Amino acid sequence: MRIALLGLGSVGRGIARTILAKNLDITVTGLADSRSGIIDAGGIDLLAALARKEAGGPCGSPGVSPADVVAKADYDVLVEVTPTNVKTAEPALGHMRTALRRGKHVVTSNKGPIALAYPELRALAEANGVFLKYEATVCGAIPLIHGITEGLAGNTISRLSGVFNGTCNYILTRMAAEGLTYEQALAEARELGYAEADPTYDVEGIDAGVKLVILANTVLDMHATLDDVERTGITLLTPDALELAEDQDCTIRLIGEIIPGAGVLRVSPRIIPKAHPLVVEGTLNAVTVEADLAGDLTFIGKGAGSIETASAVIGDLLYIRERHVQGS
Protein backbone atom coordinates (compact mmCIF):
# COMPACT_ATOMS: atom_id res chain seq x y z
CA MET A 1 0.00 0.00 0.00
CA ARG A 2 1.25 3.47 -0.94
CA ILE A 3 0.19 6.48 1.08
CA ALA A 4 0.61 10.23 1.01
CA LEU A 5 0.88 11.65 4.53
CA LEU A 6 -0.07 15.28 5.16
CA GLY A 7 0.90 16.59 8.58
CA LEU A 8 3.97 15.80 10.65
CA GLY A 9 2.84 17.11 13.99
CA SER A 10 2.28 14.80 16.93
CA VAL A 11 -0.17 12.53 15.12
CA GLY A 12 1.73 12.44 11.83
CA ARG A 13 4.97 11.55 13.57
CA GLY A 14 3.13 8.84 15.51
CA ILE A 15 1.88 7.35 12.25
CA ALA A 16 5.33 7.48 10.67
CA ARG A 17 6.93 5.82 13.71
CA THR A 18 4.26 3.13 13.77
CA ILE A 19 4.80 2.33 10.08
CA LEU A 20 8.51 1.96 10.75
CA ALA A 21 8.13 -0.06 13.95
CA LYS A 22 5.41 -2.44 12.78
CA ASN A 23 6.75 -3.34 9.32
CA LEU A 24 3.27 -2.90 7.87
CA ASP A 25 4.31 -2.96 4.21
CA ILE A 26 3.13 0.62 3.80
CA THR A 27 5.22 2.84 1.55
CA VAL A 28 5.04 6.61 1.93
CA THR A 29 5.35 8.19 -1.53
CA GLY A 30 4.23 11.70 -0.57
CA LEU A 31 4.91 13.62 2.63
CA ALA A 32 4.28 17.21 3.68
CA ASP A 33 4.26 19.50 6.67
CA SER A 34 3.11 23.13 6.64
CA ARG A 35 6.44 24.33 5.22
CA SER A 36 7.63 21.68 2.82
CA GLY A 37 7.05 18.38 1.10
CA ILE A 38 8.54 15.37 -0.64
CA ILE A 39 7.27 13.31 -3.58
CA ASP A 40 9.09 10.06 -4.32
CA ALA A 41 7.36 7.17 -6.10
CA GLY A 42 10.12 4.83 -4.89
CA GLY A 43 9.38 5.52 -1.22
CA ILE A 44 10.46 8.25 1.20
CA ASP A 45 13.06 7.74 3.92
CA LEU A 46 10.83 8.30 6.95
CA LEU A 47 13.67 8.08 9.46
CA ALA A 48 15.49 10.91 7.74
CA ALA A 49 12.33 13.01 7.47
CA LEU A 50 11.56 12.50 11.16
CA ALA A 51 15.11 13.42 12.09
CA ARG A 52 14.82 16.69 10.15
CA LYS A 53 11.55 17.53 11.90
CA GLU A 54 12.88 16.73 15.35
CA ALA A 55 15.86 18.98 14.66
CA GLY A 56 13.44 21.83 14.02
CA GLY A 57 13.65 21.84 10.25
CA PRO A 58 11.17 21.14 7.46
CA CYS A 59 10.48 17.56 6.44
CA GLY A 60 11.48 18.15 2.83
CA SER A 61 11.75 20.76 0.09
CA PRO A 62 10.17 24.21 0.63
CA GLY A 63 9.23 24.14 -3.05
CA VAL A 64 6.76 21.26 -2.53
CA SER A 65 3.45 22.13 -0.89
CA PRO A 66 0.83 19.83 0.65
CA ALA A 67 -1.41 20.62 -2.34
CA ASP A 68 1.39 19.46 -4.68
CA VAL A 69 1.65 16.17 -2.82
CA VAL A 70 -2.12 15.58 -3.01
CA ALA A 71 -2.33 16.42 -6.72
CA LYS A 72 0.91 14.95 -8.04
CA ALA A 73 2.12 12.07 -5.87
CA ASP A 74 1.41 8.44 -6.78
CA TYR A 75 -0.46 6.89 -3.84
CA ASP A 76 -3.41 4.67 -2.95
CA VAL A 77 -4.52 6.50 0.21
CA LEU A 78 -4.28 10.10 1.35
CA VAL A 79 -3.72 10.31 5.11
CA GLU A 80 -4.82 13.80 6.19
CA VAL A 81 -3.72 14.65 9.75
CA THR A 82 -3.08 18.39 9.52
CA PRO A 83 -4.40 20.72 12.28
CA THR A 84 -8.19 20.98 12.52
CA ASN A 85 -10.07 24.08 11.41
CA VAL A 86 -13.73 23.77 12.46
CA LYS A 87 -14.79 27.08 10.87
CA THR A 88 -13.91 26.42 7.22
CA ALA A 89 -12.26 22.96 7.35
CA GLU A 90 -9.52 24.29 5.08
CA PRO A 91 -6.98 23.48 3.82
CA ALA A 92 -7.78 19.87 4.71
CA LEU A 93 -11.15 19.89 2.96
CA GLY A 94 -9.56 20.94 -0.32
CA HIS A 95 -6.90 18.24 0.04
CA MET A 96 -9.54 15.57 0.61
CA ARG A 97 -11.71 16.71 -2.30
CA THR A 98 -8.72 16.57 -4.65
CA ALA A 99 -7.71 13.09 -3.52
CA LEU A 100 -11.22 11.68 -3.76
CA ARG A 101 -11.67 13.15 -7.25
CA ARG A 102 -8.40 11.46 -8.24
CA GLY A 103 -9.91 8.14 -7.14
CA LYS A 104 -7.77 7.92 -4.00
CA HIS A 105 -8.97 6.61 -0.65
CA VAL A 106 -8.87 9.06 2.27
CA VAL A 107 -8.11 8.40 5.94
CA THR A 108 -8.20 11.32 8.35
CA SER A 109 -8.02 12.39 11.98
CA ASN A 110 -9.09 15.88 10.93
CA LYS A 111 -12.42 16.73 12.54
CA GLY A 112 -13.16 19.88 10.51
CA PRO A 113 -13.93 18.34 7.10
CA ILE A 114 -15.96 15.48 8.58
CA ALA A 115 -17.98 17.80 10.82
CA LEU A 116 -18.63 20.41 8.12
CA ALA A 117 -18.76 18.51 4.83
CA TYR A 118 -19.36 14.81 5.46
CA PRO A 119 -22.31 14.37 3.02
CA GLU A 120 -20.29 15.95 0.20
CA LEU A 121 -17.17 13.92 0.96
CA ARG A 122 -19.15 10.69 1.27
CA ALA A 123 -20.81 11.37 -2.10
CA LEU A 124 -17.42 12.05 -3.70
CA ALA A 125 -16.01 8.81 -2.28
CA GLU A 126 -18.98 6.80 -3.52
CA ALA A 127 -18.87 8.42 -6.97
CA ASN A 128 -15.20 7.52 -7.34
CA GLY A 129 -15.39 4.05 -5.83
CA VAL A 130 -13.10 4.72 -2.87
CA PHE A 131 -13.21 4.67 0.92
CA LEU A 132 -13.47 7.65 3.27
CA LYS A 133 -12.41 6.60 6.79
CA TYR A 134 -12.33 8.84 9.88
CA GLU A 135 -12.16 6.69 13.02
CA ALA A 136 -9.49 8.93 14.54
CA THR A 137 -11.75 12.00 14.50
CA VAL A 138 -13.64 10.86 17.62
CA CYS A 139 -12.10 9.53 20.84
CA GLY A 140 -8.60 8.74 19.58
CA ALA A 141 -7.73 5.10 20.13
CA ILE A 142 -11.28 3.96 20.92
CA PRO A 143 -12.75 2.10 17.91
CA LEU A 144 -16.10 3.79 18.48
CA ILE A 145 -17.23 4.51 14.92
CA HIS A 146 -16.21 1.07 13.69
CA GLY A 147 -17.77 -0.51 16.78
CA ILE A 148 -21.11 1.14 16.09
CA THR A 149 -21.26 0.90 12.29
CA GLU A 150 -19.80 -2.60 12.02
CA GLY A 151 -20.22 -4.24 15.41
CA LEU A 152 -23.72 -2.90 16.06
CA ALA A 153 -25.02 -3.15 12.51
CA GLY A 154 -28.74 -3.90 12.67
CA ASN A 155 -29.17 -2.19 16.04
CA THR A 156 -31.20 0.97 16.54
CA ILE A 157 -29.33 3.48 18.71
CA SER A 158 -31.62 5.34 21.13
CA ARG A 159 -28.98 7.33 22.99
CA LEU A 160 -25.26 7.96 22.89
CA SER A 161 -23.54 9.76 25.76
CA GLY A 162 -20.02 10.15 27.01
CA VAL A 163 -16.91 11.95 28.11
CA PHE A 164 -15.42 13.17 24.83
CA ASN A 165 -12.74 15.62 25.97
CA GLY A 166 -9.72 14.50 27.98
CA THR A 167 -8.63 18.02 28.93
CA CYS A 168 -11.93 18.76 30.65
CA ASN A 169 -11.97 15.34 32.27
CA TYR A 170 -8.50 15.89 33.70
CA ILE A 171 -9.49 19.31 35.10
CA LEU A 172 -12.66 17.95 36.71
CA THR A 173 -10.82 14.92 38.10
CA ARG A 174 -8.23 17.14 39.78
CA MET A 175 -10.82 19.58 41.10
CA ALA A 176 -12.73 16.71 42.71
CA ALA A 177 -9.68 14.86 44.05
CA GLU A 178 -7.73 17.81 45.46
CA GLY A 179 -10.29 20.60 45.89
CA LEU A 180 -8.51 22.71 43.29
CA THR A 181 -10.18 25.70 41.69
CA TYR A 182 -10.85 25.59 37.97
CA GLU A 183 -7.95 28.01 37.41
CA GLN A 184 -5.53 25.87 39.45
CA ALA A 185 -6.53 22.65 37.68
CA LEU A 186 -6.27 24.35 34.27
CA ALA A 187 -2.78 25.62 35.10
CA GLU A 188 -1.74 22.09 36.06
CA ALA A 189 -3.23 20.70 32.82
CA ARG A 190 -1.23 23.26 30.84
CA GLU A 191 2.01 22.33 32.62
CA LEU A 192 1.44 18.67 31.73
CA GLY A 193 0.62 19.48 28.11
CA TYR A 194 -3.03 18.42 28.39
CA ALA A 195 -4.36 21.94 27.79
CA GLU A 196 -3.46 24.49 25.13
CA ALA A 197 -2.35 28.04 25.92
CA ASP A 198 -5.86 29.04 24.79
CA PRO A 199 -8.09 26.23 26.15
CA THR A 200 -11.37 27.66 24.82
CA TYR A 201 -11.90 24.90 22.25
CA ASP A 202 -11.84 22.29 25.02
CA VAL A 203 -13.29 23.95 28.11
CA GLU A 204 -16.23 25.62 26.37
CA GLY A 205 -17.38 22.27 25.00
CA ILE A 206 -16.60 23.04 21.35
CA ASP A 207 -14.37 20.00 20.85
CA ALA A 208 -16.96 17.69 22.39
CA GLY A 209 -19.69 19.36 20.32
CA VAL A 210 -17.78 18.80 17.08
CA LYS A 211 -17.39 15.12 17.95
CA LEU A 212 -21.13 14.86 18.59
CA VAL A 213 -21.80 16.38 15.16
CA ILE A 214 -19.49 13.82 13.53
CA LEU A 215 -21.22 10.93 15.29
CA ALA A 216 -24.69 12.33 14.61
CA ASN A 217 -24.01 12.69 10.89
CA THR A 218 -21.85 9.66 10.16
CA VAL A 219 -23.39 7.05 12.45
CA LEU A 220 -26.93 8.30 13.07
CA ASP A 221 -27.66 10.18 9.80
CA MET A 222 -28.95 13.29 11.59
CA HIS A 223 -27.65 16.09 9.30
CA ALA A 224 -26.52 18.22 12.25
CA THR A 225 -24.20 21.22 12.53
CA LEU A 226 -22.32 22.66 15.49
CA ASP A 227 -25.06 25.27 15.82
CA ASP A 228 -27.46 22.44 16.65
CA VAL A 229 -25.45 21.47 19.74
CA GLU A 230 -26.55 23.02 23.03
CA ARG A 231 -23.26 23.74 24.80
CA THR A 232 -22.26 24.64 28.35
CA GLY A 233 -18.59 24.44 29.31
CA ILE A 234 -16.82 23.94 32.64
CA THR A 235 -15.32 27.39 33.22
CA LEU A 236 -17.86 28.41 35.88
CA LEU A 237 -17.64 25.23 37.95
CA THR A 238 -16.41 25.72 41.52
CA PRO A 239 -14.93 23.41 44.14
CA ASP A 240 -18.17 23.93 46.10
CA ALA A 241 -20.19 22.40 43.27
CA LEU A 242 -17.96 19.34 43.27
CA GLU A 243 -18.19 19.10 47.06
CA LEU A 244 -21.99 19.13 46.86
CA ALA A 245 -21.83 16.31 44.33
CA GLU A 246 -19.42 14.45 46.62
CA ASP A 247 -21.95 14.66 49.47
CA GLN A 248 -24.33 12.67 47.26
CA ASP A 249 -21.63 10.11 46.38
CA CYS A 250 -21.57 11.70 42.93
CA THR A 251 -19.14 13.71 40.84
CA ILE A 252 -19.30 16.06 37.85
CA ARG A 253 -18.25 15.26 34.31
CA LEU A 254 -18.62 17.14 31.01
CA ILE A 255 -21.06 14.89 29.17
CA GLY A 256 -21.88 14.96 25.48
CA GLU A 257 -25.21 13.40 24.59
CA ILE A 258 -27.18 12.52 21.45
CA ILE A 259 -30.81 11.38 21.52
CA PRO A 260 -31.60 10.70 17.86
CA GLY A 261 -35.35 10.30 18.23
CA ALA A 262 -35.69 13.71 19.88
CA GLY A 263 -33.06 15.47 17.74
CA VAL A 264 -31.09 16.32 20.88
CA LEU A 265 -27.38 17.15 20.83
CA ARG A 266 -25.95 18.73 23.97
CA VAL A 267 -22.76 19.14 25.94
CA SER A 268 -22.90 20.16 29.60
CA PRO A 269 -21.48 19.42 33.06
CA ARG A 270 -23.60 16.72 34.66
CA ILE A 271 -23.80 15.31 38.17
CA ILE A 272 -23.49 11.54 37.93
CA PRO A 273 -22.99 8.75 40.49
CA LYS A 274 -19.38 7.76 41.09
CA ALA A 275 -20.23 4.18 40.16
CA HIS A 276 -21.48 5.24 36.72
CA PRO A 277 -19.41 3.77 33.84
CA LEU A 278 -18.78 7.27 32.44
CA VAL A 279 -16.88 8.33 35.57
CA VAL A 280 -13.38 7.80 34.21
CA GLU A 281 -10.25 9.44 35.57
CA GLY A 282 -7.65 11.76 34.09
CA THR A 283 -7.61 12.19 30.33
CA LEU A 284 -9.59 9.07 29.48
CA ASN A 285 -12.66 9.13 27.25
CA ALA A 286 -15.75 6.97 27.76
CA VAL A 287 -18.88 6.58 25.65
CA THR A 288 -22.04 4.60 26.39
CA VAL A 289 -24.15 3.47 23.44
CA GLU A 290 -27.73 2.40 24.13
CA ALA A 291 -28.87 -0.09 21.47
CA ASP A 292 -32.12 -2.04 21.16
CA LEU A 293 -30.54 -5.45 20.50
CA ALA A 294 -27.18 -5.26 22.24
CA GLY A 295 -28.30 -3.21 25.24
CA ASP A 296 -25.91 -0.70 26.79
CA LEU A 297 -22.24 -0.86 25.82
CA THR A 298 -19.53 1.41 27.19
CA PHE A 299 -16.29 2.10 25.32
CA ILE A 300 -13.38 3.40 27.44
CA GLY A 301 -9.89 4.38 26.36
CA LYS A 302 -7.41 7.08 25.49
CA GLY A 303 -9.02 9.84 23.47
CA ALA A 304 -5.86 11.59 22.33
CA GLY A 305 -2.12 11.16 21.97
CA SER A 306 0.34 10.58 19.18
CA ILE A 307 0.48 6.78 19.15
CA GLU A 308 -3.11 6.39 20.35
CA THR A 309 -4.50 8.41 17.44
CA ALA A 310 -2.07 6.66 15.09
CA SER A 311 -3.68 3.40 16.21
CA ALA A 312 -7.02 4.52 14.76
CA VAL A 313 -5.43 5.78 11.53
CA ILE A 314 -3.47 2.56 11.01
CA GLY A 315 -6.64 0.55 11.68
CA ASP A 316 -8.43 2.46 8.92
CA LEU A 317 -5.52 1.96 6.53
CA LEU A 318 -5.45 -1.78 7.09
CA TYR A 319 -9.24 -1.93 6.73
CA ILE A 320 -8.90 -0.35 3.28
CA ARG A 321 -6.02 -2.60 2.30
CA GLU A 322 -7.94 -5.74 3.25
CA ARG A 323 -11.06 -4.69 1.35
CA HIS A 324 -9.74 -2.97 -1.70
CA VAL A 325 -6.07 -2.47 -2.44
CA GLN A 326 -4.94 -6.10 -2.30
CA GLY A 327 -7.86 -7.22 -4.41
CA SER A 328 -7.53 -4.51 -7.03
C-alpha positions as CSV (number, residue, x, y, z in Angstrom):
1,M,0.0,0.0,0.0
2,R,1.2,3.5,-0.9
3,I,0.2,6.5,1.1
4,A,0.6,10.2,1.0
5,L,0.9,11.7,4.5
6,L,-0.1,15.3,5.2
7,G,0.9,16.6,8.6
8,L,4.0,15.8,10.7
9,G,2.8,17.1,14.0
10,S,2.3,14.8,16.9
11,V,-0.2,12.5,15.1
12,G,1.7,12.4,11.8
13,R,5.0,11.6,13.6
14,G,3.1,8.8,15.5
15,I,1.9,7.3,12.2
16,A,5.3,7.5,10.7
17,R,6.9,5.8,13.7
18,T,4.3,3.1,13.8
19,I,4.8,2.3,10.1
20,L,8.5,2.0,10.8
21,A,8.1,-0.1,14.0
22,K,5.4,-2.4,12.8
23,N,6.8,-3.3,9.3
24,L,3.3,-2.9,7.9
25,D,4.3,-3.0,4.2
26,I,3.1,0.6,3.8
27,T,5.2,2.8,1.5
28,V,5.0,6.6,1.9
29,T,5.3,8.2,-1.5
30,G,4.2,11.7,-0.6
31,L,4.9,13.6,2.6
32,A,4.3,17.2,3.7
33,D,4.3,19.5,6.7
34,S,3.1,23.1,6.6
35,R,6.4,24.3,5.2
36,S,7.6,21.7,2.8
37,G,7.0,18.4,1.1
38,I,8.5,15.4,-0.6
39,I,7.3,13.3,-3.6
40,D,9.1,10.1,-4.3
41,A,7.4,7.2,-6.1
42,G,10.1,4.8,-4.9
43,G,9.4,5.5,-1.2
44,I,10.5,8.2,1.2
45,D,13.1,7.7,3.9
46,L,10.8,8.3,6.9
47,L,13.7,8.1,9.5
48,A,15.5,10.9,7.7
49,A,12.3,13.0,7.5
50,L,11.6,12.5,11.2
51,A,15.1,13.4,12.1
52,R,14.8,16.7,10.2
53,K,11.5,17.5,11.9
54,E,12.9,16.7,15.4
55,A,15.9,19.0,14.7
56,G,13.4,21.8,14.0
57,G,13.7,21.8,10.2
58,P,11.2,21.1,7.5
59,C,10.5,17.6,6.4
60,G,11.5,18.2,2.8
61,S,11.7,20.8,0.1
62,P,10.2,24.2,0.6
63,G,9.2,24.1,-3.1
64,V,6.8,21.3,-2.5
65,S,3.4,22.1,-0.9
66,P,0.8,19.8,0.7
67,A,-1.4,20.6,-2.3
68,D,1.4,19.5,-4.7
69,V,1.6,16.2,-2.8
70,V,-2.1,15.6,-3.0
71,A,-2.3,16.4,-6.7
72,K,0.9,15.0,-8.0
73,A,2.1,12.1,-5.9
74,D,1.4,8.4,-6.8
75,Y,-0.5,6.9,-3.8
76,D,-3.4,4.7,-2.9
77,V,-4.5,6.5,0.2
78,L,-4.3,10.1,1.3
79,V,-3.7,10.3,5.1
80,E,-4.8,13.8,6.2
81,V,-3.7,14.7,9.8
82,T,-3.1,18.4,9.5
83,P,-4.4,20.7,12.3
84,T,-8.2,21.0,12.5
85,N,-10.1,24.1,11.4
86,V,-13.7,23.8,12.5
87,K,-14.8,27.1,10.9
88,T,-13.9,26.4,7.2
89,A,-12.3,23.0,7.4
90,E,-9.5,24.3,5.1
91,P,-7.0,23.5,3.8
92,A,-7.8,19.9,4.7
93,L,-11.2,19.9,3.0
94,G,-9.6,20.9,-0.3
95,H,-6.9,18.2,0.0
96,M,-9.5,15.6,0.6
97,R,-11.7,16.7,-2.3
98,T,-8.7,16.6,-4.6
99,A,-7.7,13.1,-3.5
100,L,-11.2,11.7,-3.8
101,R,-11.7,13.2,-7.2
102,R,-8.4,11.5,-8.2
103,G,-9.9,8.1,-7.1
104,K,-7.8,7.9,-4.0
105,H,-9.0,6.6,-0.7
106,V,-8.9,9.1,2.3
107,V,-8.1,8.4,5.9
108,T,-8.2,11.3,8.3
109,S,-8.0,12.4,12.0
110,N,-9.1,15.9,10.9
111,K,-12.4,16.7,12.5
112,G,-13.2,19.9,10.5
113,P,-13.9,18.3,7.1
114,I,-16.0,15.5,8.6
115,A,-18.0,17.8,10.8
116,L,-18.6,20.4,8.1
117,A,-18.8,18.5,4.8
118,Y,-19.4,14.8,5.5
119,P,-22.3,14.4,3.0
120,E,-20.3,16.0,0.2
121,L,-17.2,13.9,1.0
122,R,-19.1,10.7,1.3
123,A,-20.8,11.4,-2.1
124,L,-17.4,12.0,-3.7
125,A,-16.0,8.8,-2.3
126,E,-19.0,6.8,-3.5
127,A,-18.9,8.4,-7.0
128,N,-15.2,7.5,-7.3
129,G,-15.4,4.1,-5.8
130,V,-13.1,4.7,-2.9
131,F,-13.2,4.7,0.9
132,L,-13.5,7.7,3.3
133,K,-12.4,6.6,6.8
134,Y,-12.3,8.8,9.9
135,E,-12.2,6.7,13.0
136,A,-9.5,8.9,14.5
137,T,-11.7,12.0,14.5
138,V,-13.6,10.9,17.6
139,C,-12.1,9.5,20.8
140,G,-8.6,8.7,19.6
141,A,-7.7,5.1,20.1
142,I,-11.3,4.0,20.9
143,P,-12.7,2.1,17.9
144,L,-16.1,3.8,18.5
145,I,-17.2,4.5,14.9
146,H,-16.2,1.1,13.7
147,G,-17.8,-0.5,16.8
148,I,-21.1,1.1,16.1
149,T,-21.3,0.9,12.3
150,E,-19.8,-2.6,12.0
151,G,-20.2,-4.2,15.4
152,L,-23.7,-2.9,16.1
153,A,-25.0,-3.1,12.5
154,G,-28.7,-3.9,12.7
155,N,-29.2,-2.2,16.0
156,T,-31.2,1.0,16.5
157,I,-29.3,3.5,18.7
158,S,-31.6,5.3,21.1
159,R,-29.0,7.3,23.0
160,L,-25.3,8.0,22.9
161,S,-23.5,9.8,25.8
162,G,-20.0,10.2,27.0
163,V,-16.9,11.9,28.1
164,F,-15.4,13.2,24.8
165,N,-12.7,15.6,26.0
166,G,-9.7,14.5,28.0
167,T,-8.6,18.0,28.9
168,C,-11.9,18.8,30.7
169,N,-12.0,15.3,32.3
170,Y,-8.5,15.9,33.7
171,I,-9.5,19.3,35.1
172,L,-12.7,18.0,36.7
173,T,-10.8,14.9,38.1
174,R,-8.2,17.1,39.8
175,M,-10.8,19.6,41.1
176,A,-12.7,16.7,42.7
177,A,-9.7,14.9,44.1
178,E,-7.7,17.8,45.5
179,G,-10.3,20.6,45.9
180,L,-8.5,22.7,43.3
181,T,-10.2,25.7,41.7
182,Y,-10.8,25.6,38.0
183,E,-7.9,28.0,37.4
184,Q,-5.5,25.9,39.4
185,A,-6.5,22.7,37.7
186,L,-6.3,24.3,34.3
187,A,-2.8,25.6,35.1
188,E,-1.7,22.1,36.1
189,A,-3.2,20.7,32.8
190,R,-1.2,23.3,30.8
191,E,2.0,22.3,32.6
192,L,1.4,18.7,31.7
193,G,0.6,19.5,28.1
194,Y,-3.0,18.4,28.4
195,A,-4.4,21.9,27.8
196,E,-3.5,24.5,25.1
197,A,-2.4,28.0,25.9
198,D,-5.9,29.0,24.8
199,P,-8.1,26.2,26.2
200,T,-11.4,27.7,24.8
201,Y,-11.9,24.9,22.3
202,D,-11.8,22.3,25.0
203,V,-13.3,24.0,28.1
204,E,-16.2,25.6,26.4
205,G,-17.4,22.3,25.0
206,I,-16.6,23.0,21.4
207,D,-14.4,20.0,20.8
208,A,-17.0,17.7,22.4
209,G,-19.7,19.4,20.3
210,V,-17.8,18.8,17.1
211,K,-17.4,15.1,17.9
212,L,-21.1,14.9,18.6
213,V,-21.8,16.4,15.2
214,I,-19.5,13.8,13.5
215,L,-21.2,10.9,15.3
216,A,-24.7,12.3,14.6
217,N,-24.0,12.7,10.9
218,T,-21.9,9.7,10.2
219,V,-23.4,7.1,12.5
220,L,-26.9,8.3,13.1
221,D,-27.7,10.2,9.8
222,M,-29.0,13.3,11.6
223,H,-27.7,16.1,9.3
224,A,-26.5,18.2,12.3
225,T,-24.2,21.2,12.5
226,L,-22.3,22.7,15.5
227,D,-25.1,25.3,15.8
228,D,-27.5,22.4,16.7
229,V,-25.4,21.5,19.7
230,E,-26.6,23.0,23.0
231,R,-23.3,23.7,24.8
232,T,-22.3,24.6,28.3
233,G,-18.6,24.4,29.3
234,I,-16.8,23.9,32.6
235,T,-15.3,27.4,33.2
236,L,-17.9,28.4,35.9
237,L,-17.6,25.2,37.9
238,T,-16.4,25.7,41.5
239,P,-14.9,23.4,44.1
240,D,-18.2,23.9,46.1
241,A,-20.2,22.4,43.3
242,L,-18.0,19.3,43.3
243,E,-18.2,19.1,47.1
244,L,-22.0,19.1,46.9
245,A,-21.8,16.3,44.3
246,E,-19.4,14.5,46.6
247,D,-21.9,14.7,49.5
248,Q,-24.3,12.7,47.3
249,D,-21.6,10.1,46.4
250,C,-21.6,11.7,42.9
251,T,-19.1,13.7,40.8
252,I,-19.3,16.1,37.8
253,R,-18.3,15.3,34.3
254,L,-18.6,17.1,31.0
255,I,-21.1,14.9,29.2
256,G,-21.9,15.0,25.5
257,E,-25.2,13.4,24.6
258,I,-27.2,12.5,21.5
259,I,-30.8,11.4,21.5
260,P,-31.6,10.7,17.9
261,G,-35.4,10.3,18.2
262,A,-35.7,13.7,19.9
263,G,-33.1,15.5,17.7
264,V,-31.1,16.3,20.9
265,L,-27.4,17.2,20.8
266,R,-25.9,18.7,24.0
267,V,-22.8,19.1,25.9
268,S,-22.9,20.2,29.6
269,P,-21.5,19.4,33.1
270,R,-23.6,16.7,34.7
271,I,-23.8,15.3,38.2
272,I,-23.5,11.5,37.9
273,P,-23.0,8.7,40.5
274,K,-19.4,7.8,41.1
275,A,-20.2,4.2,40.2
276,H,-21.5,5.2,36.7
277,P,-19.4,3.8,33.8
278,L,-18.8,7.3,32.4
279,V,-16.9,8.3,35.6
280,V,-13.4,7.8,34.2
281,E,-10.2,9.4,35.6
282,G,-7.7,11.8,34.1
283,T,-7.6,12.2,30.3
284,L,-9.6,9.1,29.5
285,N,-12.7,9.1,27.3
286,A,-15.8,7.0,27.8
287,V,-18.9,6.6,25.6
288,T,-22.0,4.6,26.4
289,V,-24.1,3.5,23.4
290,E,-27.7,2.4,24.1
291,A,-28.9,-0.1,21.5
292,D,-32.1,-2.0,21.2
293,L,-30.5,-5.5,20.5
294,A,-27.2,-5.3,22.2
295,G,-28.3,-3.2,25.2
296,D,-25.9,-0.7,26.8
297,L,-22.2,-0.9,25.8
298,T,-19.5,1.4,27.2
299,F,-16.3,2.1,25.3
300,I,-13.4,3.4,27.4
301,G,-9.9,4.4,26.4
302,K,-7.4,7.1,25.5
303,G,-9.0,9.8,23.5
304,A,-5.9,11.6,22.3
305,G,-2.1,11.2,22.0
306,S,0.3,10.6,19.2
307,I,0.5,6.8,19.1
308,E,-3.1,6.4,20.3
309,T,-4.5,8.4,17.4
310,A,-2.1,6.7,15.1
311,S,-3.7,3.4,16.2
312,A,-7.0,4.5,14.8
313,V,-5.4,5.8,11.5
314,I,-3.5,2.6,11.0
315,G,-6.6,0.6,11.7
316,D,-8.4,2.5,8.9
317,L,-5.5,2.0,6.5
318,L,-5.5,-1.8,7.1
319,Y,-9.2,-1.9,6.7
320,I,-8.9,-0.4,3.3
321,R,-6.0,-2.6,2.3
322,E,-7.9,-5.7,3.2
323,R,-11.1,-4.7,1.4
324,H,-9.7,-3.0,-1.7
325,V,-6.1,-2.5,-2.4
326,Q,-4.9,-6.1,-2.3
327,G,-7.9,-7.2,-4.4
328,S,-7.5,-4.5,-7.0
